[in-house]
Amino acid sequence: MTAVVGTVERSRLWSHPELGLHALVDTTGSVRLGRPGQDWAGLVPLVEVTATGHGRLWSGERFIETAIGDRLTYRGHDSVRDGALERTTIRLADDQTGLVAHVVLDVGAGFLRSRVRLVNQGSIPLRLESVTTLTLGGITDADGGLDGLTLHWADNDWLAECRWRQAAFRDQVVPLSRHAHGHEGRGCFERYSQGSWSTGRHLPIGAFTDRAGHAWLWQIESSAGWRFETGEREGAAYVALFGPDDAHHQWQHILAPGEEFHTVPAVLVRTEVGGLDAAFGELTGYRRLIRRDHPDLRALPVIYNDYMNTLMGDPTTDKLLPLIRAAAAAGAEVFVIDAGWYDDDAQGWWDAVGAWEPARDRFPGGIQKVLDAIRCHGMTPGLWLEPEVVGVRSPLARTLPPEAFFRRGGLRVTEHGRHHLDLRHPAARAHLDAVVDRLVDEWGVGYLKLDYNINSGPGTENGLESPGAGLLGHHRAHLEWMTGLLDRHPRLVLENCGSGGLRMDYAQLAVAQLQSTSDQQDPLRYPPIAAAIATAVTPEQAAVWAYPQPDHTPDEINFTLTGALLGRIHLSGFLDRMSDDQFHLVRSAIRTYKDIRPEIGGARPFWPLGLPAWEDTWIAQGLQGRDSTFLTVWRRGTGSGPSSRTLTIPHLRGAYLHPEVLNPTTADATAEWHAAEGRMTVRLPRPHTAVLLRLSTVRAS
């Protein structure tokens, strides 16, 4: 098919009907992604590359309009069916350098996933400095302009994960009167990672919406470095998605003749109606498609972890045995001994970790006695591990070869009393394989919480490589190591943790079964995290803490329990010290979770009050399941505010519902449904309370 727009003739190579996207090639051979009828000049070359000696055609903060990207021309394409995906590979080449780009586009229901493989078919090495994984231009609001476009992004920090922000596009990318200057601006709106915590500053996710309910949503899948930028180009917005680059991550990659480089993947979702809620629903489906299949993600067992607001890294046999009995009685199916089980050091364990042997003083009868007690109570035993670090006082810091550690400038990297292993080195890999095989095969451990508590900076230099390239290499080796563990131990469950949610990306979560969502210890601060976490993680992978305590009031116990029931409840707290009435509240919540968990793994999230702000008094998050809709509503703040809030649930408009209070069963909460408007009024008489509702259709209107 050939179309003419303005003075540019272009042919369609590939289409994604659901997204309304085409890959178009013009008479010069330039290939760009776009939608029908868009101005060619507003689109962006399919791949943008900077390399030393081959920079940009217009200098500034943007990493589009690159010399190599401008020269890459079409050389062919092919398509194959790969399971549920239609895979198209478009080949581009730059005659000046000999660089060839293979752009792999995986098309599924409602999404487009992209990766790029670069091959140097020239005669001299190329020093790559940035490469896009996916570019898209020509984005406008429903009226064809930019004034109605809204930009969304998420800040992420320790104890304060998933804090979504939004701003009018024109507040971030102001109009510059291009007609007066003859060129676009030099700046852009950008978000990027810093160091080895991939989500230590922001989530690798962003979106556009407009007033008509259209949404564009993207995700970059990298635990090393990532960046996205957006700006204006010929009266339309564009977005460019990157892995690590030189300017932000000290990444350069020497591509010798005959060698190749693979970018990190990225995905794009578009929805015509429903705004962000609909887009995150599609992204949730995509995340389920790309992750490793595992029985844990079908069973969703209840997990008790001894750490949060409980033992806090100080486990002993005497402290654990009562908790094991209480956790089993409450309904837990996995019991995790968190940090400290290896600590026999009078100076503390933080800077001495690495061998992962049990502390004799903590477990006089041996740790096996405790693990046996867990199994005898019908639970799977789990342990905490921080595999990628070795404490500076650990003997392993001296016995492993220097090349097994992160180094920069010839010196070993030290951060917060730890050295960082480079899992590309066989000695580092062999050490960790031996540790895990011992824990699983000899000790019978079935669950590992893999933590990551340091930001090691830009990475490691192995020979002439750049730090960012070293970090990407280690990251890929780390994923291979995790995959190898699960291949050898198919029923082993891996929880990904990075001081909570500081390495929360779908490079990790395509392999790991769970994600620690936060280290937040204040139950009143947790609701905005728990409510928004489904933007970053599928609900069934989101480990949300519930830490009821014997000194809590019934409202406080119910508040912390109820907020975790639409994710993967991570139970903690001194359950063994509770009164019968308090313990009944815990058991009741766990029974509710077990009742609804068969629907969690297929449900899609939505937010009737919008994504929460950090200080919001009223917060609501729902899951639209196959047979029912579930809704959690929190009320924080003081008693002076209103005791009820009306929520809009568009997908149920016109349906006759029976709102059922699932938890707490003792709640005095009420819910009134208004079918014609698709609205529900929820009343919570007191602040610092929460309720979980099931909305089941009685009959159609």
C-alpha positions as CSV (number, residue, x, y, z in Angstrom):
1,M,0.0,0.0,0.0
2,T,1.3,3.5,-0.9
3,A,0.2,6.8,0.5
4,V,1.2,10.4,-0.2
5,V,1.1,12.9,2.7
6,G,2.3,16.4,1.9
7,T,5.1,15.9,-0.6
8,V,6.3,12.6,0.9
9,E,5.4,9.3,-0.7
10,R,5.6,6.4,1.7
11,S,4.8,2.6,1.7
12,R,3.5,0.5,4.5
13,L,5.7,-2.3,5.6
14,W,3.9,-3.5,8.7
15,S,0.7,-2.8,10.7
16,H,-0.6,-3.2,14.2
17,P,-4.4,-2.8,13.7
18,E,-5.3,-2.6,17.4
19,L,-2.7,0.2,18.1
20,G,-3.4,1.8,14.7
21,L,0.3,1.9,14.0
22,H,2.2,1.3,10.8
23,A,5.8,1.0,9.9
24,L,6.2,3.3,6.9
25,V,9.1,3.7,4.5
26,D,9.6,6.7,2.3
27,T,11.4,7.0,-1.1
28,T,14.8,7.6,0.7
29,G,14.5,4.3,2.6
30,S,13.8,5.9,6.0
31,V,11.5,3.8,8.2
32,R,9.3,5.4,10.9
33,L,6.4,4.3,13.1
34,G,3.2,6.3,12.7
35,R,-0.5,6.4,12.3
36,P,-2.5,7.0,9.1
37,G,-2.6,10.6,7.9
38,Q,0.2,11.9,10.1
39,D,2.8,14.4,8.9
40,W,5.9,12.5,8.0
41,A,8.1,15.2,9.5
42,G,6.5,14.7,12.9
43,L,7.6,11.0,13.0
44,V,10.9,9.8,14.3
45,P,13.4,7.3,12.6
46,L,12.7,3.8,13.7
47,V,16.2,3.5,15.4
48,E,18.3,6.4,16.7
49,V,22.0,5.7,17.4
50,T,24.8,7.9,18.7
51,A,28.4,6.8,18.4
52,T,31.6,8.6,19.0
53,G,32.2,10.5,15.8
54,H,28.6,10.1,14.8
55,G,26.5,12.4,17.0
56,R,23.3,14.3,16.5
57,L,22.2,16.6,13.6
58,W,20.7,19.1,16.1
59,S,22.6,19.5,19.4
60,G,20.8,19.6,22.7
61,E,19.4,17.3,25.4
62,R,17.5,15.1,23.0
63,F,18.9,11.8,21.8
64,I,16.9,11.7,18.6
65,E,17.8,13.4,15.2
66,T,21.0,11.4,15.2
67,A,23.3,11.2,12.2
68,I,23.3,7.4,12.1
69,G,19.5,7.3,12.6
70,D,19.1,9.6,9.7
71,R,21.3,7.4,7.5
72,L,19.7,4.0,8.4
73,T,17.7,2.8,5.4
74,Y,15.4,-0.1,4.7
75,R,16.9,-3.4,3.7
76,G,14.0,-5.8,4.1
77,H,11.7,-7.4,6.6
78,D,10.0,-10.7,7.5
79,S,7.3,-11.9,9.8
80,V,6.8,-15.2,11.7
81,R,4.2,-16.5,14.2
82,D,5.8,-17.2,17.7
83,G,3.0,-18.6,19.9
84,A,0.6,-15.8,20.7
85,L,2.9,-13.2,19.1
86,E,3.3,-12.1,15.5
87,R,7.0,-11.2,15.2
88,T,8.3,-8.9,12.5
89,T,12.0,-8.1,12.0
90,I,12.8,-5.0,10.0
91,R,16.4,-4.7,8.7
92,L,18.0,-1.3,8.3
93,A,21.6,-0.4,7.3
94,D,24.0,2.6,7.4
95,D,26.3,2.4,4.4
96,Q,28.8,4.8,5.9
97,T,29.6,2.8,9.0
98,G,28.4,-0.7,8.0
99,L,26.1,-0.8,11.0
100,V,23.0,-3.0,10.5
101,A,20.0,-2.8,12.8
102,H,17.5,-5.6,13.1
103,V,14.4,-4.2,14.8
104,V,12.3,-7.0,16.3
105,L,8.6,-6.0,16.8
106,D,6.5,-8.5,18.8
107,V,2.8,-7.8,18.3
108,G,0.2,-9.1,20.8
109,A,-3.3,-8.2,21.7
110,G,-3.1,-4.5,22.6
111,F,0.7,-4.2,22.8
112,L,3.9,-3.7,20.8
113,R,7.2,-4.9,22.2
114,S,10.4,-3.9,20.6
115,R,14.1,-4.9,20.7
116,V,17.0,-3.9,18.5
117,R,20.0,-6.0,17.5
118,L,22.9,-4.0,16.1
119,V,25.6,-5.7,14.0
120,N,28.8,-4.1,12.8
121,Q,29.3,-5.2,9.2
122,G,31.9,-2.5,8.6
123,S,35.6,-2.6,8.8
124,I,36.3,-0.5,11.9
125,P,35.0,-0.6,15.5
126,L,32.1,1.6,16.5
127,R,31.9,3.1,20.0
128,L,28.2,3.2,20.7
129,E,26.9,5.9,23.1
130,S,23.1,5.5,22.9
131,V,20.6,3.3,21.1
132,T,16.8,3.5,21.1
133,T,14.8,0.4,21.7
134,L,11.5,2.0,20.5
135,T,10.6,5.4,19.0
136,L,7.2,6.8,18.2
137,G,6.2,10.3,16.9
138,G,3.1,11.9,15.7
139,I,1.3,11.7,19.1
140,T,-1.5,14.2,19.6
141,D,-4.7,14.7,21.6
142,A,-8.1,13.8,20.1
143,D,-8.3,17.2,18.4
144,G,-4.9,16.7,16.7
145,G,-3.1,19.2,18.9
146,L,-1.0,19.1,22.1
147,D,-3.1,21.3,24.5
148,G,-5.2,18.4,25.6
149,L,-2.4,16.0,26.1
150,T,-1.4,14.9,29.7
151,L,1.9,13.4,30.6
152,H,2.2,10.8,33.4
153,W,5.3,9.5,35.2
154,A,6.1,7.9,38.6
155,D,8.6,8.9,41.3
156,N,10.0,6.0,43.3
157,D,12.0,6.2,46.5
158,W,12.8,4.1,49.6
159,L,9.6,3.9,51.7
160,A,7.7,5.9,49.1
161,E,7.3,3.8,46.0
162,C,4.9,4.3,43.1
163,R,4.1,8.0,43.5
164,W,2.4,8.9,40.3
165,R,2.6,12.5,38.9
166,Q,0.8,14.1,36.0
167,A,1.1,17.4,34.2
168,A,-0.2,19.0,31.1
169,F,2.2,18.2,28.3
170,R,2.4,21.9,27.6
171,D,3.5,22.6,31.2
172,Q,6.6,20.4,30.6
173,V,7.2,21.1,26.9
174,V,6.2,24.7,26.2
175,P,5.5,26.1,22.7
176,L,8.5,27.8,21.2
177,S,7.1,29.4,18.1
178,R,8.9,27.1,15.7
179,H,7.8,29.2,12.7
180,A,10.0,32.0,14.0
181,H,13.1,29.9,14.4
182,G,13.0,27.2,11.7
183,H,13.7,24.3,14.1
184,E,12.4,22.5,17.2
185,G,13.7,23.1,20.7
186,R,16.8,21.5,22.1
187,G,15.3,20.2,25.4
188,C,12.9,17.4,26.3
189,F,11.1,15.9,29.3
190,E,13.1,12.9,30.5
191,R,13.2,10.4,33.3
192,Y,16.0,7.9,33.8
193,S,17.6,5.6,36.3
194,Q,20.8,6.2,38.2
195,G,23.2,3.5,39.3
196,S,22.3,-0.1,40.0
197,W,18.9,0.5,41.6
198,S,16.8,0.6,38.4
199,T,13.9,2.2,40.2
200,G,15.7,4.1,42.9
201,R,14.4,7.4,41.4
202,H,11.5,6.7,39.1
203,L,9.6,3.8,37.6
204,P,10.6,2.9,34.0
205,I,7.1,3.6,32.9
206,G,5.3,6.7,31.5
207,A,2.1,7.6,29.7
208,F,0.1,10.1,27.7
209,T,-3.6,10.5,28.0
210,D,-6.1,13.0,26.6
211,R,-9.6,14.1,27.5
212,A,-11.3,11.6,25.1
213,G,-9.9,8.7,27.1
214,H,-7.1,7.7,24.8
215,A,-3.9,6.5,26.4
216,W,-0.3,5.7,25.3
217,L,1.6,3.7,28.0
218,W,5.2,2.5,27.9
219,Q,7.5,0.3,29.9
220,I,11.3,-0.2,29.7
221,E,12.6,-3.6,30.9
222,S,16.1,-3.1,32.3
223,S,17.7,-3.6,35.7
224,A,20.9,-1.8,34.5
225,G,20.1,1.6,33.0
226,W,17.1,3.1,31.2
227,R,15.8,6.4,30.0
228,F,12.8,7.8,28.2
229,E,12.4,11.2,26.7
230,T,9.5,13.1,25.1
231,G,9.2,16.4,23.4
232,E,7.7,18.2,20.5
233,R,8.4,17.5,16.8
234,E,6.5,19.3,14.0
235,G,3.4,20.0,16.2
236,A,3.2,16.5,17.7
237,A,4.7,14.7,20.6
238,Y,7.2,12.0,20.3
239,V,8.6,9.4,22.8
240,A,11.9,7.6,22.6
241,L,12.8,4.7,24.9
242,F,16.4,3.7,25.7
243,G,18.4,1.3,27.8
244,P,21.6,2.7,29.3
245,D,23.5,5.5,27.6
246,D,26.7,7.4,27.9
247,A,25.4,10.7,29.2
248,H,23.3,9.3,32.0
249,H,24.8,5.9,32.8
250,Q,28.5,6.0,31.7
251,W,27.6,3.4,29.1
252,Q,29.6,3.0,25.9
253,H,29.9,-0.2,24.0
254,I,32.8,-1.0,21.6
255,L,31.2,-2.9,18.7
256,A,34.0,-4.5,16.8
257,P,33.5,-5.7,13.2
258,G,31.4,-8.8,13.1
259,E,30.1,-8.3,16.7
260,E,26.6,-7.5,17.8
261,F,24.7,-5.7,20.6
262,H,21.2,-6.3,21.8
263,T,19.2,-3.5,23.4
264,V,16.9,-4.0,26.4
265,P,13.2,-4.6,25.5
266,A,10.5,-2.1,25.8
267,V,6.7,-2.3,25.3
268,L,4.1,0.2,24.1
269,V,0.3,-0.1,24.9
270,R,-2.4,2.1,23.4
271,T,-6.1,2.1,24.4
272,E,-8.9,4.1,22.7
273,V,-11.2,4.3,25.7
274,G,-10.8,4.0,29.4
275,G,-7.7,6.2,29.9
276,L,-4.9,5.0,32.2
277,D,-7.0,2.3,33.9
278,A,-7.6,0.5,30.6
279,A,-3.9,0.9,29.5
280,F,-2.7,-0.5,32.8
281,G,-5.1,-3.4,32.3
282,E,-3.5,-4.2,29.0
283,L,0.0,-3.8,30.4
284,T,-1.0,-6.2,33.2
285,G,-2.0,-8.8,30.6
286,Y,1.3,-8.3,28.8
287,R,3.3,-8.7,32.0
288,R,1.6,-12.0,32.6
289,L,2.4,-13.1,29.1
290,I,6.2,-12.5,29.2
291,R,7.0,-13.8,32.7
292,R,8.2,-17.3,33.4
293,D,5.4,-19.7,34.2
294,H,5.6,-21.0,37.8
295,P,3.2,-23.0,40.1
296,D,3.5,-20.2,42.7
297,L,1.7,-17.8,40.4
298,R,-1.3,-20.1,40.2
299,A,-1.5,-21.1,43.9
300,L,-0.6,-17.7,45.5
301,P,0.2,-19.2,48.9
302,V,0.0,-17.0,52.0
303,I,3.5,-15.9,53.2
304,Y,4.6,-15.1,56.7
305,N,7.9,-13.2,57.0
306,D,9.5,-12.6,60.5
307,Y,11.1,-9.3,59.7
308,M,8.8,-6.3,59.4
309,N,8.0,-4.6,62.7
310,T,8.7,-8.0,64.3
311,L,12.2,-9.6,64.6
312,M,13.8,-7.0,62.4
313,G,16.9,-9.1,61.5
314,D,17.3,-10.8,64.9
315,P,15.9,-14.3,64.5
316,T,16.7,-17.1,67.1
317,T,15.2,-20.5,67.7
318,D,13.4,-19.3,70.8
319,K,11.9,-16.3,69.0
320,L,10.9,-18.2,65.9
321,L,9.2,-21.3,67.2
322,P,6.2,-19.4,68.8
323,L,5.9,-17.4,65.6
324,I,5.9,-20.5,63.5
325,R,3.1,-22.0,65.5
326,A,1.0,-18.8,65.3
327,A,1.6,-18.2,61.6
328,A,0.5,-21.8,60.8
329,A,-2.6,-21.3,62.9
330,A,-3.4,-18.1,61.1
331,G,-3.3,-19.8,57.8
332,A,0.2,-19.1,56.4
333,E,1.6,-21.6,53.9
334,V,5.2,-20.2,53.6
335,F,7.3,-19.1,56.5
336,V,10.3,-16.9,55.7
337,I,13.2,-16.4,58.1
338,D,14.4,-13.0,57.0
339,A,17.8,-11.3,57.6
340,G,20.1,-12.2,60.5
341,W,20.0,-16.1,60.4
342,Y,23.7,-16.2,59.5
343,D,24.9,-13.6,62.1
344,D,27.4,-14.8,64.7
345,D,29.6,-11.7,64.5
346,A,30.0,-9.6,67.6
347,Q,30.6,-6.6,65.4
348,G,27.3,-7.1,63.5
349,W,26.6,-8.9,60.2
350,W,26.1,-6.1,57.7
351,D,29.7,-5.9,56.5
352,A,30.5,-9.6,57.1
353,V,27.9,-11.3,54.9
354,G,28.8,-13.6,52.0
355,A,29.3,-17.2,53.2
356,W,25.6,-17.7,54.1
357,E,26.2,-20.2,56.9
358,P,23.8,-20.5,59.9
359,A,24.7,-18.8,63.1
360,R,25.3,-21.4,65.8
361,D,24.6,-19.1,68.7
362,R,21.2,-18.2,67.2
363,F,20.2,-21.8,66.6
364,P,21.7,-24.0,69.4
365,G,20.1,-27.1,68.0
366,G,21.0,-26.1,64.4
367,I,18.9,-24.1,61.9
368,Q,17.5,-27.4,60.7
369,K,15.5,-27.7,63.9
370,V,13.7,-24.5,62.9
371,L,13.3,-25.5,59.3
372,D,11.8,-28.8,60.4
373,A,9.4,-27.0,62.7
374,I,8.2,-25.0,59.7
375,R,7.6,-28.1,57.6
376,C,5.9,-29.9,60.5
377,H,3.4,-27.1,60.7
378,G,2.6,-27.6,57.0
379,M,4.5,-24.6,55.7
380,T,7.3,-24.2,53.2
381,P,10.5,-22.8,54.7
382,G,12.1,-19.7,53.2
383,L,15.3,-17.7,53.8
384,W,16.5,-14.2,53.1
385,L,19.6,-13.9,51.0
386,E,21.6,-11.0,49.5
387,P,23.5,-12.8,46.9
388,E,25.2,-10.1,44.9
389,V,27.2,-8.6,47.8
390,V,30.1,-9.7,50.0
391,G,30.9,-7.8,53.2
392,V,34.3,-6.1,53.4
393,R,35.1,-8.2,56.5
394,S,33.9,-11.5,55.0
395,P,36.7,-14.1,54.2
396,L,35.3,-14.3,50.7
397,A,36.4,-10.7,50.1
398,R,40.0,-12.2,50.2
399,T,39.5,-15.6,48.8
400,L,37.5,-14.9,45.6
401,P,39.6,-13.5,42.7
402,P,39.7,-9.7,42.3
403,E,38.0,-10.1,38.9
404,A,34.9,-11.6,40.6
405,F,34.1,-8.1,42.0
406,F,33.0,-4.8,40.6
407,R,36.0,-2.5,40.0
408,R,36.4,0.9,38.6
409,G,39.8,2.5,37.7
410,G,41.4,-0.7,38.8
411,L,40.1,-0.4,42.4
412,R,37.4,-2.6,44.0
413,V,34.1,-0.8,44.5
414,T,33.0,-0.5,48.1
415,E,29.5,0.7,49.1
416,H,28.0,0.8,52.6
417,G,30.5,-1.8,53.8
418,R,30.0,-4.2,50.9
419,H,31.7,-5.3,47.7
420,H,29.6,-6.2,44.7
421,L,30.0,-9.5,42.9
422,D,30.2,-9.6,39.1
423,L,28.2,-12.6,38.1
424,R,29.9,-12.8,34.7
425,H,32.9,-14.3,36.6
426,P,32.7,-18.1,37.0
427,A,34.0,-18.0,40.6
428,A,31.3,-15.6,41.7
429,R,28.7,-17.8,39.9
430,A,30.0,-21.0,41.3
431,H,30.0,-19.6,44.8
432,L,26.3,-18.6,44.6
433,D,25.3,-21.8,42.9
434,A,26.8,-23.8,45.7
435,V,25.1,-21.7,48.3
436,V,21.6,-22.0,46.8
437,D,22.0,-25.7,46.0
438,R,22.9,-26.3,49.6
439,L,20.0,-24.4,50.9
440,V,17.5,-26.1,48.6
441,D,18.9,-29.6,48.3
442,E,20.3,-30.1,51.8
443,W,18.2,-27.8,54.0
444,G,14.9,-28.2,52.1
445,V,14.3,-24.4,51.6
446,G,11.6,-23.7,49.0
447,Y,11.5,-19.9,49.0
448,L,14.3,-17.4,48.7
449,K,13.9,-13.6,49.3
450,L,16.7,-12.1,47.2
451,D,17.5,-8.7,48.5
452,Y,19.7,-5.9,47.1
453,N,20.6,-3.2,49.5
454,I,23.3,-1.1,47.9
455,N,23.4,1.2,44.9
456,S,26.8,0.4,43.5
457,G,27.0,3.4,41.2
458,P,27.4,3.3,37.4
459,G,28.8,-0.3,37.3
460,T,32.1,-2.1,36.7
461,E,35.0,-1.8,34.3
462,N,36.3,-5.2,33.2
463,G,39.3,-4.3,31.0
464,L,38.4,-1.6,28.6
465,E,34.7,-1.8,29.0
466,S,32.7,1.2,30.4
467,P,31.1,1.0,33.8
468,G,27.6,1.1,32.3
469,A,28.4,-1.7,29.9
470,G,29.8,-3.7,32.9
471,L,26.6,-3.1,34.8
472,L,24.5,-4.3,31.9
473,G,26.7,-7.3,31.5
474,H,26.3,-8.2,35.2
475,H,22.6,-7.6,35.1
476,R,22.2,-10.0,32.2
477,A,24.4,-12.6,34.0
478,H,22.3,-12.2,37.1
479,L,19.1,-12.9,35.2
480,E,20.8,-16.0,33.7
481,W,21.8,-17.1,37.2
482,M,18.3,-16.7,38.5
483,T,16.9,-18.6,35.5
484,G,19.4,-21.4,36.1
485,L,18.3,-21.7,39.7
486,L,14.7,-22.2,38.6
487,D,15.7,-24.6,35.9
488,R,17.5,-26.8,38.5
489,H,14.8,-26.2,41.2
490,P,11.5,-25.8,39.4
491,R,9.4,-25.3,42.5
492,L,11.7,-22.9,44.2
493,V,10.1,-19.5,44.7
494,L,12.2,-16.3,44.2
495,E,11.2,-13.0,45.7
496,N,12.9,-9.9,44.2
497,C,13.7,-7.2,46.7
498,G,15.8,-4.1,46.5
499,S,15.5,-2.4,49.9
500,G,11.8,-2.8,49.1
501,G,10.9,-1.6,45.6
502,L,14.2,0.0,44.4
503,R,14.9,-2.7,41.7
504,M,11.3,-3.2,40.6
505,D,11.4,-3.8,36.8
506,Y,10.2,-6.4,34.4
507,A,13.7,-7.6,33.5
508,Q,13.7,-9.0,37.1
509,L,10.0,-9.8,37.3
510,A,9.9,-11.8,34.1
511,V,12.0,-14.3,36.1
512,A,11.2,-13.8,39.8
513,Q,7.8,-14.8,41.2
514,L,7.3,-12.0,43.7
515,Q,8.4,-8.4,44.2
516,S,8.8,-6.8,47.6
517,T,6.9,-3.5,47.3
518,S,8.3,-1.4,50.2
519,D,10.2,-1.3,53.5
520,Q,7.5,1.1,54.8
521,Q,6.9,0.3,58.5
522,D,4.1,2.8,59.1
523,P,0.8,1.2,58.3
524,L,-0.8,4.7,57.7
525,R,1.8,5.4,55.0
526,Y,1.4,2.1,53.2
527,P,-2.0,2.6,51.4
528,P,-0.8,4.8,48.5
529,I,1.9,2.3,47.9
530,A,-0.4,-0.7,48.1
531,A,-3.0,1.0,45.9
532,A,-0.6,2.1,43.2
533,I,1.7,-1.0,43.1
534,A,-0.4,-2.6,40.4
535,T,1.0,0.0,38.0
536,A,4.5,-1.5,38.5
537,V,3.8,-5.2,39.2
538,T,1.0,-7.6,38.5
539,P,-1.2,-8.0,41.6
540,E,-0.3,-11.6,42.2
541,Q,3.5,-10.7,42.2
542,A,3.1,-7.7,44.6
543,A,4.2,-8.6,48.1
544,V,2.3,-6.2,50.4
545,W,3.1,-6.2,54.1
546,A,0.4,-6.7,56.7
547,Y,1.9,-6.4,60.2
548,P,-0.8,-6.5,62.9
549,Q,0.5,-6.3,66.5
550,P,-0.9,-7.2,69.9
551,D,-0.9,-3.5,70.9
552,H,-3.0,-2.5,68.0
553,T,-6.7,-1.7,68.2
554,P,-9.1,-3.7,66.1
555,D,-9.3,-0.9,63.6
556,E,-5.5,-0.8,63.3
557,I,-5.3,-4.6,62.8
558,N,-8.0,-4.6,60.2
559,F,-6.4,-1.5,58.4
560,T,-3.1,-3.2,57.9
561,L,-4.6,-6.6,56.9
562,T,-7.3,-5.3,54.5
563,G,-4.8,-3.2,52.5
564,A,-2.8,-6.3,51.5
565,L,-5.7,-8.6,50.3
566,L,-5.6,-7.6,46.6
567,G,-1.9,-8.4,46.3
568,R,0.3,-11.1,47.7
569,I,-0.3,-10.7,51.4
570,H,3.0,-10.7,53.4
571,L,2.0,-11.4,56.9
572,S,4.2,-10.4,59.8
573,G,3.8,-9.2,63.4
574,F,3.9,-10.9,66.9
575,L,0.8,-13.1,66.2
576,D,1.8,-15.4,69.1
577,R,1.2,-12.6,71.6
578,M,-2.3,-11.7,70.4
579,S,-5.6,-12.1,72.3
580,D,-8.1,-14.6,70.9
581,D,-10.2,-11.7,69.5
582,Q,-7.2,-10.1,67.8
583,F,-6.1,-13.4,66.4
584,H,-9.6,-14.0,65.1
585,L,-9.3,-10.9,63.0
586,V,-6.1,-12.2,61.4
587,R,-7.5,-15.6,60.6
588,S,-10.6,-14.0,59.2
589,A,-8.6,-11.9,56.8
590,I,-6.5,-14.8,55.7
591,R,-9.6,-16.9,55.0
592,T,-10.9,-14.0,52.9
593,Y,-7.7,-13.9,50.9
594,K,-7.8,-17.6,50.3
595,D,-11.4,-17.3,49.1
596,I,-10.6,-14.6,46.5
597,R,-7.1,-15.5,45.4
598,P,-8.3,-17.8,42.5
599,E,-9.5,-14.6,40.8
600,I,-6.5,-12.3,41.6
601,G,-4.2,-13.9,39.0
602,G,-6.5,-13.1,36.1
603,A,-7.9,-9.8,37.3
604,R,-7.0,-6.3,36.0
605,P,-6.5,-3.3,38.2
606,F,-8.4,0.0,38.2
607,W,-8.6,3.1,40.4
608,P,-12.0,4.7,40.9
609,L,-10.5,7.8,42.5
610,G,-7.5,8.0,40.2
611,L,-4.0,7.0,41.2
612,P,-3.4,8.1,44.7
613,A,-1.4,11.1,45.9
614,W,0.9,10.6,48.9
615,E,-1.3,12.5,51.4
616,D,-4.7,11.5,50.1
617,T,-7.3,10.9,52.7
618,W,-9.5,8.6,50.6
619,I,-7.8,6.0,48.4
620,A,-9.4,3.3,46.3
621,Q,-8.1,0.4,44.2
622,G,-10.0,-2.4,42.5
623,L,-9.5,-5.6,40.6
624,Q,-11.8,-6.5,37.8
625,G,-12.0,-10.3,37.9
626,R,-13.7,-12.9,35.7
627,D,-16.8,-13.3,38.0
628,S,-16.6,-10.4,40.4
629,T,-15.1,-7.0,40.9
630,F,-13.1,-6.4,44.1
631,L,-12.6,-3.0,45.7
632,T,-10.4,-1.8,48.6
633,V,-11.2,1.6,50.1
634,W,-9.0,3.3,52.7
635,R,-9.9,6.3,54.8
636,R,-7.0,8.2,56.5
637,G,-6.7,11.7,58.0
638,T,-8.6,13.1,60.9
639,G,-12.1,12.6,62.1
640,S,-13.1,16.1,60.9
641,G,-13.5,15.1,57.3
642,P,-16.5,13.5,55.5
643,S,-17.3,9.9,56.5
644,S,-18.3,8.9,53.0
645,R,-16.9,9.0,49.4
646,T,-18.5,8.4,46.1
647,L,-16.6,6.4,43.5
648,T,-17.1,5.9,39.8
649,I,-16.8,2.4,38.4
650,P,-17.6,2.7,34.6
651,H,-17.3,-0.9,33.7
652,L,-20.2,-1.7,36.0
653,R,-22.5,1.1,34.9
654,G,-26.1,-0.1,34.4
655,A,-25.5,-3.4,36.3
656,Y,-27.4,-4.3,39.4
657,L,-24.9,-5.2,42.1
658,H,-24.8,-6.6,45.6
659,P,-21.9,-4.9,47.4
660,E,-20.6,-7.4,49.9
661,V,-18.2,-6.5,52.7
662,L,-15.5,-9.2,52.7
663,N,-13.1,-7.7,55.3
664,P,-13.2,-6.8,58.0
665,T,-16.2,-9.0,58.8
666,T,-16.8,-6.8,61.8
667,A,-16.8,-3.6,59.8
668,D,-19.5,-1.0,60.2
669,A,-18.7,0.2,56.6
670,T,-21.6,0.5,54.2
671,A,-21.7,0.7,50.4
672,E,-24.6,1.9,48.3
673,W,-24.6,1.3,44.5
674,H,-26.2,3.6,42.0
675,A,-26.5,1.5,38.8
676,A,-27.6,4.2,36.3
677,E,-24.6,6.4,37.1
678,G,-22.1,3.6,37.7
679,R,-21.3,5.2,41.1
680,M,-21.0,3.7,44.6
681,T,-21.0,5.6,47.9
682,V,-18.8,4.0,50.5
683,R,-19.1,5.1,54.2
684,L,-16.3,4.5,56.7
685,P,-17.4,6.1,60.0
686,R,-13.9,6.5,61.4
687,P,-10.5,7.6,60.0
688,H,-7.7,5.0,59.7
689,T,-10.1,2.3,58.6
690,A,-10.4,0.3,55.4
691,V,-12.8,-2.1,53.8
692,L,-12.6,-4.8,51.0
693,L,-15.8,-5.2,49.0
694,R,-16.9,-7.7,46.4
695,L,-19.2,-6.4,43.8
696,S,-21.2,-9.2,42.2
697,T,-23.8,-8.7,39.5
698,V,-27.3,-9.7,40.5
699,R,-29.0,-9.0,37.1
700,A,-28.6,-6.6,34.2
701,S,-30.6,-3.4,34.0
